[in-house]
Amino acid sequence: PVVPAQHYSCGGVSTDLSGRTSVPGLYAAGEVACTGVHGANRLASNSLLEALVFSSAAADAAKDEIAVPGEVESPLEIKAVGEADSVRIRRALGRLMTENVGIVRSFESLHTAERGVQALIDEYHALPEAPFSTHPIETSNLLNAAEFVISGALARTSNVGLHYNSDLATEEPRSTSAPLG
């Protein structure tokens, strides 16, 4: 079942009609993208037709524009840990984010989550390296994404849409129509 707390970060990465973002070489399509073709009231592009059209356009643009000169070294350290540890850490991360970074947040809950995520990251890196497996790498990526979500939530100075912090004031809804009466 999907619960609202599982949608920690909604919105979209702004793209052009070929899926290009403001970061050279980075393309976005589907739910992570914000193409604008649905209008200003849609932060993310989550229609199936849009995902198919723009993912194809992004793939074509990337294929035509990016010249790969050979093997590229990643600046990130990729470390796999044991599957059992990865499962345990991922479950702990899910609980931590659901309890502290859900629909209604506070600075206290966000700082609790920040400390908890850092502890899980430290634990992950302290574990012995294991043979490569996608699950631990995904878990590492989820830990990094959680850090960014929490950091972004802590940096907010007002509530907009579903980014609600009970310690902040809520902006008045903007009306584009003439007042009634």
TIRO-2110 file (N, C-alpha, C; in Angstrom, 1 decimal):
// TIRO-2110
0.8, -1.2, 0.0, N, 1, A
0.0, 0.0, 0.0, CA, 1, A
0.9, 1.3, 0.0, C, 1, A
0.4, 2.3, -0.7, N, 2, A
1.1, 3.5, -0.7, CA, 2, A
0.5, 4.5, 0.3, C, 2, A
1.3, 5.1, 1.1, N, 3, A
0.8, 6.0, 2.1, CA, 3, A
1.5, 7.4, 1.8, C, 3, A
0.8, 8.5, 2.1, N, 4, A
1.4, 9.8, 1.8, CA, 4, A
2.8, 10.0, 2.3, C, 4, A
3.2, 9.4, 3.4, N, 5, A
4.5, 9.6, 4.0, CA, 5, A
5.6, 9.0, 3.1, C, 5, A
5.2, 8.1, 2.2, N, 6, A
6.2, 7.6, 1.3, CA, 6, A
6.6, 8.5, 0.2, C, 6, A
5.8, 9.6, 0.0, N, 7, A
6.1, 10.6, -1.0, CA, 7, A
6.9, 11.7, -0.3, C, 7, A
8.2, 11.4, 0.0, N, 8, A
9.0, 12.4, 0.8, CA, 8, A
9.2, 13.6, 0.0, C, 8, A
9.5, 13.5, -1.2, N, 9, A
9.8, 14.7, -2.0, CA, 9, A
9.1, 14.7, -3.3, C, 9, A
8.2, 15.6, -3.5, N, 10, A
7.5, 15.7, -4.8, CA, 10, A
7.9, 16.9, -5.5, C, 10, A
7.7, 16.9, -6.7, N, 11, A
8.2, 18.0, -7.6, CA, 11, A
8.8, 17.5, -8.8, C, 11, A
9.6, 18.3, -9.4, N, 12, A
10.3, 17.8, -10.6, CA, 12, A
11.5, 18.7, -10.9, C, 12, A
12.4, 18.0, -11.6, N, 13, A
13.6, 18.7, -12.2, CA, 13, A
13.2, 19.3, -13.5, C, 13, A
13.4, 20.6, -13.6, N, 14, A
13.0, 21.3, -14.8, CA, 14, A
13.8, 20.9, -16.0, C, 14, A
13.1, 20.6, -17.1, N, 15, A
13.7, 20.1, -18.3, CA, 15, A
13.2, 20.9, -19.5, C, 15, A
13.9, 20.8, -20.6, N, 16, A
13.3, 21.3, -21.9, CA, 16, A
12.6, 20.1, -22.5, C, 16, A
12.1, 20.3, -23.7, N, 17, A
11.3, 19.3, -24.4, CA, 17, A
12.1, 18.1, -24.8, C, 17, A
13.5, 18.1, -24.6, N, 18, A
14.3, 16.9, -24.9, CA, 18, A
14.8, 16.3, -23.6, C, 18, A
14.3, 16.7, -22.5, N, 19, A
14.7, 16.1, -21.2, CA, 19, A
16.0, 16.7, -20.7, C, 19, A
16.6, 17.7, -21.3, N, 20, A
17.8, 18.3, -20.8, CA, 20, A
17.5, 19.1, -19.5, C, 20, A
18.4, 19.0, -18.5, N, 21, A
18.3, 19.8, -17.3, CA, 21, A
19.3, 20.9, -17.4, C, 21, A
19.4, 21.7, -16.3, N, 22, A
20.4, 22.8, -16.3, CA, 22, A
21.8, 22.3, -16.0, C, 22, A
22.0, 21.0, -15.7, N, 23, A
23.3, 20.3, -15.5, CA, 23, A
23.7, 19.7, -16.8, C, 23, A
24.8, 20.1, -17.4, N, 24, A
25.2, 19.5, -18.7, CA, 24, A
25.4, 18.0, -18.6, C, 24, A
24.8, 17.3, -19.5, N, 25, A
24.9, 15.8, -19.5, CA, 25, A
23.9, 15.1, -18.7, C, 25, A
23.0, 15.9, -17.9, N, 26, A
22.0, 15.2, -17.1, CA, 26, A
20.6, 15.4, -17.7, C, 26, A
20.0, 14.3, -17.9, N, 27, A
18.6, 14.3, -18.5, CA, 27, A
17.6, 13.7, -17.5, C, 27, A
16.4, 14.2, -17.6, N, 28, A
15.4, 13.7, -16.7, CA, 28, A
14.1, 13.4, -17.5, C, 28, A
13.4, 12.4, -17.1, N, 29, A
12.1, 12.0, -17.8, CA, 29, A
11.2, 11.3, -16.8, C, 29, A
9.9, 11.3, -17.0, N, 30, A
9.0, 10.6, -16.1, CA, 30, A
8.7, 11.4, -14.8, C, 30, A
8.5, 10.7, -13.7, N, 31, A
8.1, 11.4, -12.5, CA, 31, A
9.1, 12.3, -11.9, C, 31, A
10.4, 12.2, -12.2, N, 32, A
11.4, 13.1, -11.7, CA, 32, A
11.4, 14.4, -12.5, C, 32, A
10.8, 14.4, -13.7, N, 33, A
10.9, 15.6, -14.5, CA, 33, A
9.7, 16.5, -14.4, C, 33, A
10.0, 17.8, -14.7, N, 34, A
8.9, 18.8, -14.8, CA, 34, A
9.1, 19.4, -16.2, C, 34, A
8.3, 19.0, -17.1, N, 35, A
8.4, 19.5, -18.5, CA, 35, A
7.6, 20.7, -18.7, C, 35, A
6.5, 20.9, -17.9, N, 36, A
5.7, 22.1, -18.1, CA, 36, A
4.5, 21.9, -19.0, C, 36, A
4.5, 20.7, -19.7, N, 37, A
3.4, 20.5, -20.7, CA, 37, A
2.0, 20.3, -20.1, C, 37, A
2.0, 20.0, -18.8, N, 38, A
0.7, 19.9, -18.1, CA, 38, A
0.3, 21.2, -17.4, C, 38, A
1.1, 22.2, -17.6, N, 39, A
0.7, 23.5, -17.0, CA, 39, A
1.4, 23.7, -15.6, C, 39, A
1.3, 24.9, -15.1, N, 40, A
2.0, 25.3, -13.9, CA, 40, A
1.5, 24.5, -12.6, C, 40, A
0.4, 23.9, -12.7, N, 41, A
-0.1, 23.2, -11.5, CA, 41, A
0.4, 21.8, -11.3, C, 41, A
1.3, 21.4, -12.2, N, 42, A
1.9, 20.0, -12.1, CA, 42, A
3.3, 20.1, -11.9, C, 42, A
3.8, 19.8, -10.7, N, 43, A
5.2, 19.8, -10.4, CA, 43, A
6.0, 18.7, -11.0, C, 43, A
5.4, 17.5, -11.1, N, 44, A
6.1, 16.4, -11.7, CA, 44, A
5.3, 15.9, -12.9, C, 44, A
6.0, 15.2, -13.7, N, 45, A
5.4, 14.7, -15.0, CA, 45, A
5.1, 13.2, -14.9, C, 45, A
4.0, 12.9, -14.3, N, 46, A
3.7, 11.5, -14.0, CA, 46, A
2.6, 10.9, -14.9, C, 46, A
2.4, 11.4, -16.1, N, 47, A
1.5, 10.7, -17.0, CA, 47, A
2.3, 9.7, -17.8, C, 47, A
1.7, 8.6, -18.0, N, 48, A
2.3, 7.5, -18.8, CA, 48, A
2.8, 8.0, -20.2, C, 48, A
1.8, 8.7, -20.9, N, 49, A
2.2, 9.1, -22.2, CA, 49, A
3.3, 10.1, -22.2, C, 49, A
3.3, 11.0, -21.2, N, 50, A
4.4, 12.0, -21.1, CA, 50, A
5.8, 11.2, -20.8, C, 50, A
5.7, 10.2, -19.9, N, 51, A
6.9, 9.5, -19.6, CA, 51, A
7.5, 8.8, -20.9, C, 51, A
6.6, 8.2, -21.7, N, 52, A
7.1, 7.5, -22.9, CA, 52, A
7.6, 8.5, -23.9, C, 52, A
6.9, 9.6, -24.1, N, 53, A
7.4, 10.6, -25.1, CA, 53, A
8.7, 11.2, -24.7, C, 53, A
8.8, 11.7, -23.4, N, 54, A
9.9, 12.5, -23.0, CA, 54, A
11.1, 11.6, -22.7, C, 54, A
10.9, 10.3, -22.3, N, 55, A
12.1, 9.5, -22.1, CA, 55, A
12.7, 9.1, -23.5, C, 55, A
11.9, 9.0, -24.5, N, 56, A
12.4, 8.7, -25.8, CA, 56, A
13.2, 9.9, -26.3, C, 56, A
12.6, 11.1, -26.1, N, 57, A
13.3, 12.4, -26.6, CA, 57, A
14.6, 12.6, -25.8, C, 57, A
14.6, 12.3, -24.5, N, 58, A
15.8, 12.4, -23.7, CA, 58, A
16.9, 11.4, -24.2, C, 58, A
16.5, 10.2, -24.5, N, 59, A
17.4, 9.2, -25.0, CA, 59, A
18.0, 9.6, -26.3, C, 59, A
17.2, 10.1, -27.2, N, 60, A
17.7, 10.6, -28.5, CA, 60, A
18.7, 11.7, -28.3, C, 60, A
18.3, 12.7, -27.5, N, 61, A
19.2, 13.9, -27.3, CA, 61, A
20.5, 13.4, -26.6, C, 61, A
20.4, 12.6, -25.7, N, 62, A
21.7, 12.1, -25.0, CA, 62, A
22.6, 11.4, -26.0, C, 62, A
21.9, 10.5, -26.8, N, 63, A
22.7, 9.7, -27.8, CA, 63, A
23.4, 10.7, -28.8, C, 63, A
22.7, 11.7, -29.2, N, 64, A
23.3, 12.6, -30.2, CA, 64, A
24.2, 13.6, -29.6, C, 64, A
24.1, 13.9, -28.3, N, 65, A
24.9, 15.0, -27.8, CA, 65, A
26.1, 14.6, -26.9, C, 65, A
26.1, 13.4, -26.4, N, 66, A
27.1, 13.1, -25.4, CA, 66, A
28.1, 12.2, -26.1, C, 66, A
29.3, 12.6, -26.2, N, 67, A
30.4, 11.8, -26.7, CA, 67, A
31.2, 11.2, -25.5, C, 67, A
31.2, 9.9, -25.4, N, 68, A
31.9, 9.2, -24.3, CA, 68, A
33.3, 8.9, -24.8, C, 68, A
34.3, 9.5, -24.3, N, 69, A
35.7, 9.3, -24.8, CA, 69, A
36.3, 8.0, -24.4, C, 69, A
35.6, 7.2, -23.7, N, 70, A
36.1, 6.0, -23.1, CA, 70, A
35.5, 5.7, -21.8, C, 70, A
36.2, 5.0, -21.0, N, 71, A
35.7, 4.7, -19.6, CA, 71, A
35.8, 6.0, -18.7, C, 71, A
34.8, 6.3, -18.1, N, 72, A
34.8, 7.5, -17.2, CA, 72, A
34.8, 7.0, -15.7, C, 72, A
35.7, 7.6, -15.0, N, 73, A
35.9, 7.2, -13.6, CA, 73, A
34.8, 8.0, -12.8, C, 73, A
34.2, 7.3, -11.8, N, 74, A
33.2, 7.9, -11.0, CA, 74, A
34.0, 8.6, -9.8, C, 74, A
33.6, 9.8, -9.4, N, 75, A
34.2, 10.4, -8.2, CA, 75, A
33.7, 9.8, -6.9, C, 75, A
32.6, 9.0, -7.0, N, 76, A
32.0, 8.4, -5.8, CA, 76, A
32.6, 7.1, -5.5, C, 76, A
32.8, 6.8, -4.2, N, 77, A
33.2, 5.5, -3.8, CA, 77, A
32.0, 4.6, -3.8, C, 77, A
32.1, 3.5, -4.5, N, 78, A
31.0, 2.6, -4.6, CA, 78, A
31.4, 1.4, -3.7, C, 78, A
30.7, 1.2, -2.7, N, 79, A
31.0, 0.1, -1.8, CA, 79, A
29.7, -0.8, -1.5, C, 79, A
29.8, -2.0, -1.8, N, 80, A
28.7, -2.9, -1.5, CA, 80, A
29.0, -3.6, -0.1, C, 80, A
27.9, -3.7, 0.6, N, 81, A
28.0, -4.4, 1.9, CA, 81, A
27.1, -5.7, 1.8, C, 81, A
27.1, -6.5, 2.8, N, 82, A
26.3, -7.7, 2.8, CA, 82, A
24.8, -7.4, 2.6, C, 82, A
24.2, -8.3, 1.9, N, 83, A
22.7, -8.1, 1.7, CA, 83, A
21.9, -8.0, 2.9, C, 83, A
22.2, -8.8, 3.9, N, 84, A
21.4, -8.8, 5.2, CA, 84, A
21.6, -7.4, 5.9, C, 84, A
22.8, -6.9, 5.9, N, 85, A
23.0, -5.6, 6.5, CA, 85, A
22.3, -4.5, 5.6, C, 85, A
22.3, -4.7, 4.3, N, 86, A
21.7, -3.7, 3.5, CA, 86, A
20.2, -3.7, 3.7, C, 86, A
19.6, -4.8, 3.8, N, 87, A
18.1, -4.9, 4.1, CA, 87, A
17.8, -4.3, 5.4, C, 87, A
18.6, -4.6, 6.4, N, 88, A
18.3, -4.0, 7.8, CA, 88, A
18.5, -2.5, 7.8, C, 88, A
19.5, -2.0, 7.1, N, 89, A
19.7, -0.5, 7.1, CA, 89, A
18.6, 0.1, 6.3, C, 89, A
18.2, -0.5, 5.2, N, 90, A
17.1, 0.1, 4.4, CA, 90, A
15.8, 0.2, 5.2, C, 90, A
15.5, -0.9, 5.9, N, 91, A
14.3, -0.9, 6.7, CA, 91, A
14.3, 0.2, 7.8, C, 91, A
15.5, 0.3, 8.4, N, 92, A
15.6, 1.4, 9.5, CA, 92, A
15.5, 2.8, 8.8, C, 92, A
16.0, 2.9, 7.7, N, 93, A
15.9, 4.2, 7.0, CA, 93, A
14.4, 4.5, 6.7, C, 93, A
13.7, 3.5, 6.2, N, 94, A
12.3, 3.7, 5.9, CA, 94, A
11.5, 4.1, 7.1, C, 94, A
11.7, 3.5, 8.2, N, 95, A
11.0, 3.8, 9.5, CA, 95, A
11.4, 5.2, 9.9, C, 95, A
12.7, 5.5, 9.8, N, 96, A
13.2, 6.9, 10.2, CA, 96, A
12.5, 8.0, 9.4, C, 96, A
12.5, 7.8, 8.1, N, 97, A
11.9, 8.8, 7.2, CA, 97, A
10.4, 8.9, 7.4, C, 97, A
9.7, 7.8, 7.5, N, 98, A
8.3, 7.8, 7.7, CA, 98, A
7.9, 8.5, 9.0, C, 98, A
8.6, 8.2, 10.1, N, 99, A
8.3, 8.8, 11.4, CA, 99, A
8.7, 10.3, 11.5, C, 99, A
9.7, 10.7, 10.8, N, 100, A
10.2, 12.1, 11.0, CA, 100, A
10.2, 13.0, 9.8, C, 100, A
10.0, 12.5, 8.6, N, 101, A
10.0, 13.4, 7.5, CA, 101, A
8.8, 13.1, 6.6, C, 101, A
7.7, 12.8, 7.2, N, 102, A
6.5, 12.5, 6.5, CA, 102, A
5.8, 13.8, 6.1, C, 102, A
4.5, 13.7, 6.0, N, 103, A
3.7, 14.9, 5.5, CA, 103, A
3.8, 16.1, 6.5, C, 103, A
3.6, 15.8, 7.8, N, 104, A
3.8, 16.9, 8.8, CA, 104, A
5.1, 16.7, 9.5, C, 104, A
6.0, 17.7, 9.3, N, 105, A
7.3, 17.7, 9.9, CA, 105, A
7.5, 18.8, 10.8, C, 105, A
8.6, 18.7, 11.6, N, 106, A
9.0, 19.9, 12.4, CA, 106, A
10.5, 19.9, 12.4, C, 106, A
11.0, 21.0, 12.9, N, 107, A
12.5, 21.1, 12.9, CA, 107, A
13.1, 20.0, 13.8, C, 107, A
12.4, 19.8, 14.9, N, 108, A
12.9, 18.7, 15.8, CA, 108, A
12.9, 17.4, 15.1, C, 108, A
11.8, 17.0, 14.4, N, 109, A
11.7, 15.7, 13.8, CA, 109, A
12.8, 15.6, 12.6, C, 109, A
13.0, 16.7, 11.9, N, 110, A
14.0, 16.8, 10.9, CA, 110, A
15.4, 16.6, 11.4, C, 110, A
15.7, 17.2, 12.5, N, 111, A
17.0, 17.1, 13.1, CA, 111, A
17.2, 15.6, 13.6, C, 111, A
16.1, 15.1, 14.2, N, 112, A
16.2, 13.7, 14.6, CA, 112, A
16.5, 12.8, 13.4, C, 112, A
15.8, 13.0, 12.3, N, 113, A
16.1, 12.2, 11.1, CA, 113, A
17.5, 12.5, 10.6, C, 113, A
17.9, 13.7, 10.6, N, 114, A
19.3, 14.0, 10.1, CA, 114, A
20.3, 13.2, 10.9, C, 114, A
20.2, 13.2, 12.2, N, 115, A
21.1, 12.4, 13.1, CA, 115, A
21.0, 10.9, 12.8, C, 115, A
19.8, 10.5, 12.6, N, 116, A
19.6, 9.0, 12.4, CA, 116, A
20.1, 8.6, 11.0, C, 116, A
19.9, 9.4, 10.0, N, 117, A
20.5, 9.1, 8.7, CA, 117, A
22.0, 9.1, 8.7, C, 117, A
22.6, 10.1, 9.4, N, 118, A
24.1, 10.1, 9.5, CA, 118, A
24.6, 8.9, 10.2, C, 118, A
23.9, 8.4, 11.3, N, 119, A
24.3, 7.2, 12.0, CA, 119, A
24.2, 6.0, 11.1, C, 119, A
23.2, 5.9, 10.2, N, 120, A
23.0, 4.8, 9.3, CA, 120, A
24.1, 4.8, 8.2, C, 120, A
24.5, 6.0, 7.8, N, 121, A
25.5, 6.2, 6.8, CA, 121, A
26.9, 5.7, 7.4, C, 121, A
27.1, 6.2, 8.6, N, 122, A
28.3, 5.8, 9.3, CA, 122, A
28.4, 4.2, 9.5, C, 122, A
27.2, 3.7, 9.9, N, 123, A
27.2, 2.2, 10.0, CA, 123, A
27.4, 1.5, 8.7, C, 123, A
26.8, 2.0, 7.6, N, 124, A
27.0, 1.4, 6.3, CA, 124, A
28.5, 1.4, 5.9, C, 124, A
29.2, 2.5, 6.1, N, 125, A
30.6, 2.6, 5.7, CA, 125, A
31.5, 1.8, 6.7, C, 125, A
31.1, 1.6, 7.9, N, 126, A
31.9, 0.8, 8.8, CA, 126, A
31.8, -0.7, 8.6, C, 126, A
30.8, -1.1, 7.8, N, 127, A
30.6, -2.6, 7.5, CA, 127, A
31.7, -3.1, 6.6, C, 127, A
32.0, -4.3, 6.7, N, 128, A
33.0, -4.9, 5.7, CA, 128, A
32.4, -4.9, 4.3, C, 128, A
33.3, -4.7, 3.3, N, 129, A
32.9, -4.7, 1.9, CA, 129, A
32.6, -6.2, 1.6, C, 129, A
31.6, -6.2, 0.7, N, 130, A
31.1, -7.5, 0.2, CA, 130, A
31.1, -7.5, -1.3, C, 130, A
30.9, -8.7, -2.0, N, 131, A
30.9, -8.7, -3.4, CA, 131, A
29.7, -7.7, -3.9, C, 131, A
30.0, -7.2, -5.1, N, 132, A
29.0, -6.2, -5.7, CA, 132, A
27.6, -6.8, -5.8, C, 132, A
26.6, -6.0, -5.4, N, 133, A
25.2, -6.4, -5.5, CA, 133, A
24.5, -5.1, -5.6, C, 133, A
23.4, -5.1, -6.4, N, 134, A
22.7, -3.9, -6.6, CA, 134, A
21.9, -3.4, -5.3, C, 134, A
21.4, -4.3, -4.5, N, 135, A
20.7, -3.9, -3.3, CA, 135, A
21.5, -3.0, -2.4, C, 135, A
22.7, -3.4, -2.0, N, 136, A
23.5, -2.5, -1.2, CA, 136, A
23.8, -1.1, -1.8, C, 136, A
24.0, -1.1, -3.1, N, 137, A
24.3, 0.1, -3.8, CA, 137, A
23.1, 1.0, -3.8, C, 137, A
21.9, 0.4, -4.0, N, 138, A
20.7, 1.2, -4.0, CA, 138, A
20.5, 1.7, -2.5, C, 138, A
20.8, 0.9, -1.5, N, 139, A
20.6, 1.4, -0.2, CA, 139, A
21.5, 2.6, 0.1, C, 139, A
22.8, 2.5, -0.4, N, 140, A
23.7, 3.7, -0.3, CA, 140, A
23.1, 4.9, -0.9, C, 140, A
22.5, 4.7, -2.1, N, 141, A
21.9, 5.8, -2.8, CA, 141, A
20.7, 6.4, -2.1, C, 141, A
19.9, 5.5, -1.5, N, 142, A
18.8, 5.9, -0.7, CA, 142, A
19.2, 6.8, 0.6, C, 142, A
20.3, 6.3, 1.2, N, 143, A
20.9, 7.1, 2.3, CA, 143, A
21.3, 8.5, 1.8, C, 143, A
21.9, 8.6, 0.7, N, 144, A
22.3, 9.9, 0.1, CA, 144, A
21.1, 10.7, -0.2, C, 144, A
20.1, 10.1, -0.8, N, 145, A
18.9, 10.9, -1.2, CA, 145, A
18.2, 11.4, 0.1, C, 145, A
18.1, 10.6, 1.2, N, 146, A
17.5, 11.0, 2.4, CA, 146, A
18.2, 12.2, 3.0, C, 146, A
19.5, 12.2, 2.9, N, 147, A
20.3, 13.4, 3.4, CA, 147, A
19.8, 14.6, 2.6, C, 147, A
19.7, 14.5, 1.3, N, 148, A
19.3, 15.7, 0.5, CA, 148, A
17.8, 16.1, 0.8, C, 148, A
16.9, 15.2, 1.0, N, 149, A
15.6, 15.5, 1.3, CA, 149, A
15.5, 16.2, 2.7, C, 149, A
16.2, 15.7, 3.6, N, 150, A
16.2, 16.4, 5.0, CA, 150, A
16.8, 17.7, 4.9, C, 150, A
18.0, 17.9, 4.2, N, 151, A
18.6, 19.1, 4.1, CA, 151, A
17.7, 20.2, 3.4, C, 151, A
17.0, 19.8, 2.4, N, 152, A
16.1, 20.7, 1.7, CA, 152, A
15.0, 21.1, 2.6, C, 152, A
14.4, 20.1, 3.4, N, 153, A
13.3, 20.4, 4.3, CA, 153, A
13.8, 21.4, 5.4, C, 153, A
15.0, 21.2, 5.9, N, 154, A
15.5, 22.1, 6.9, CA, 154, A
15.8, 23.5, 6.4, C, 154, A
16.1, 23.6, 5.1, N, 155, A
16.4, 24.9, 4.5, CA, 155, A
15.1, 25.7, 4.1, C, 155, A
14.0, 25.1, 4.1, N, 156, A
12.7, 25.8, 3.8, CA, 156, A
12.4, 26.8, 4.8, C, 156, A
11.9, 28.0, 4.3, N, 157, A
11.5, 29.0, 5.3, CA, 157, A
10.0, 29.3, 5.3, C, 157, A
9.3, 28.6, 4.5, N, 158, A
7.8, 28.7, 4.5, CA, 158, A
7.2, 27.4, 4.0, C, 158, A
5.9, 27.1, 4.3, N, 159, A
5.2, 25.9, 3.8, CA, 159, A
4.6, 26.2, 2.4, C, 159, A
4.9, 25.4, 1.5, N, 160, A
4.3, 25.5, 0.2, CA, 160, A
3.8, 24.1, -0.2, C, 160, A
2.6, 24.0, -0.6, N, 161, A
2.1, 22.7, -1.0, CA, 161, A
2.2, 21.6, 0.0, C, 161, A
2.8, 20.5, -0.3, N, 162, A
2.8, 19.4, 0.7, CA, 162, A
4.1, 19.4, 1.5, C, 162, A
5.0, 20.4, 1.3, N, 163, A
6.2, 20.6, 2.1, CA, 163, A
5.7, 21.3, 3.4, C, 163, A
5.2, 20.6, 4.3, N, 164, A
4.6, 21.2, 5.5, CA, 164, A
5.5, 20.9, 6.8, C, 164, A
5.9, 22.0, 7.3, N, 165, A
6.6, 22.0, 8.6, CA, 165, A
5.8, 22.7, 9.6, C, 165, A
5.4, 22.0, 10.7, N, 166, A
4.5, 22.6, 11.7, CA, 166, A
5.1, 23.8, 12.4, C, 166, A
6.4, 24.0, 12.3, N, 167, A
7.1, 25.2, 12.9, CA, 167, A
7.1, 26.4, 12.0, C, 167, A
6.6, 26.3, 10.8, N, 168, A
6.6, 27.4, 9.8, CA, 168, A
5.2, 27.9, 9.5, C, 168, A
5.1, 29.1, 9.1, N, 169, A
3.8, 29.7, 8.7, CA, 169, A
3.5, 29.1, 7.3, C, 169, A
2.2, 29.1, 7.0, N, 170, A
1.7, 28.6, 5.7, CA, 170, A
1.4, 29.8, 4.9, C, 170, A
1.8, 29.7, 3.6, N, 171, A
1.5, 30.8, 2.7, CA, 171, A
0.1, 30.7, 2.3, C, 171, A
-0.5, 31.9, 2.1, N, 172, A
-1.9, 32.0, 1.6, CA, 172, A
-2.0, 31.4, 0.2, C, 172, A
-3.1, 30.7, -0.1, N, 173, A
-3.2, 30.2, -1.5, CA, 173, A
-3.3, 31.4, -2.5, C, 173, A
-2.7, 31.2, -3.6, N, 174, A
-2.7, 32.3, -4.7, CA, 174, A
-4.0, 32.1, -5.5, C, 174, A
-4.7, 33.1, -5.8, N, 175, A
-5.9, 33.0, -6.6, CA, 175, A
-5.6, 33.7, -7.9, C, 175, A
-6.0, 33.0, -9.0, N, 176, A
-5.8, 33.6, -10.3, CA, 176, A
-7.1, 34.1, -10.9, C, 176, A
-8.2, 33.9, -10.1, N, 177, A
-9.5, 34.3, -10.6, CA, 177, A
-10.0, 35.6, -9.9, C, 177, A
-10.9, 36.2, -10.4, N, 178, A
-11.5, 37.5, -9.8, CA, 178, A
-12.3, 37.1, -8.5, C, 178, A
-12.3, 37.9, -7.5, N, 179, A
-13.0, 37.6, -6.3, CA, 179, A
-14.5, 37.5, -6.6, C, 179, A
-15.1, 36.6, -5.8, N, 180, A
-16.6, 36.3, -6.0, CA, 180, A
-17.3, 37.5, -5.3, C, 180, A
-18.5, 37.8, -5.8, N, 181, A
-19.3, 38.7, -5.1, CA, 181, A
-19.5, 40.0, -5.7, C, 181, A
END
